[in-house]
Amino acid sequence: MLVTFKEILSDALDHKYAVGAFNCLSLENVMGAIEAAEELSSPIILQLAEVQFPYSPLACMAPIFLEYARKSKVPVCVHLDHGQSFETCAEAIRLGFNSVMIDSSLLPFRENVALVKDVVRMAHAMHVDVEAELGMVGTIGVTEASGGDIYTGVEESARFIAETGVDALAIALGNMHGNYVATPKLNITRLQEINARNHFPLVLHGGTGTSVEDFKACIHNGICKINVATAIQLRITEKVRRYVADDRANYIDMKYVIVDASREVVKEHLTLFESIGHA
Ligand SMILES: [Zn+2]
């Protein structure tokens, strides 16, 4: 069933687990993710990021996400990941997404607040919830640590939440997007301080390659949504590569190789995030 972002996150916050948010780029990804959530009786978030629109157009993916969400036996939220403008958020809402992320985290604090506030006002009028980001979650190979404090500030987080009216906040704890060369060490102390200050749904981006220990510390200290994108792509590539090496390989069966790989990797993360049985 299709449920709101607020509902799915508040249950996770109350019961100290995290909802897995999986970037699905194809029908096969969606099928595998929903099967995984149903098998494990877990809530799940299906999401698509704006940078992924060139190969998975928003207008084509929206009806697929919504159809599987509505028919599903478990709570599903359909979310826009890393919307880059007010207009993209509005378009996702028009297409039926029930939550959106506006990512203006590269802007200075005041400008970030102003844009998020505008999106929140528009989205809430449509009964849609909003995620925003404060602090810098970089990208492997693109962003290097800038030398200063790269982590989200504690007081800043409280001001940001109060001033924008946002429903969930993605924070920077040393996490990065993409595939890590070495396992990162997250700043769990900072997370505990932000959590103690706000008791508010916090989001971890760049979930691929994080250690089990850090994942557990995040989940038990206020992170209630974890984004997973790269891990799915890596697993599918590995399985498809092995499959097509066989002369008998054919396209239809390959589609199911993708479904199975998606289901497998999503199940592993739902287990890790302790959301099993919370549907
Ligand atoms: Zn992200």
Residues whose N, C-alpha, C, O or C-beta is under 5 A from the ligand:
A	BS01	ZN	H205 G206
